[in-house]
Amino acid sequence: MAVDIFCYCATQVDETDRKIAQMRSDRTDLFANSFLLSSAKPLQEVEREIASQAGLENGASLVLLRLNDKSSAARLAEAAYAFRSYFEDGSVVTLFEGEKPI
């Protein structure tokens, strides 16, 4: 069973991808094996609506943060926090399974 955190970002795809590359380099403890980060993709209309309902009015890109090593499940909140720390306050929303803020 996949466990995903949907990361809605206000940054454009290219900037988001640069931040992802930096995360992978800086946080190998999380993003080398325990969690996988997808490449950013532009938000579609329905995804913009989800981001808006979650409090991100200017959403531009989406990243999936996937649990890869089930023994790291207790670190989900830590991984979401680490992801958010690479962005300005208010420019990213993380939702567990696309529904619940984490």
Secondary structure, DSSP 8 states (H G I E B T S, - for coil): ---EEEEEESS-HHHHHHHHHHHHHH-HHHHTTTEEE---EE--HHHHHHHHHTT-TT--EEEEEEE-SGGGGGGHHHHHHHHHTTS-TTSEEEEETTTEE-
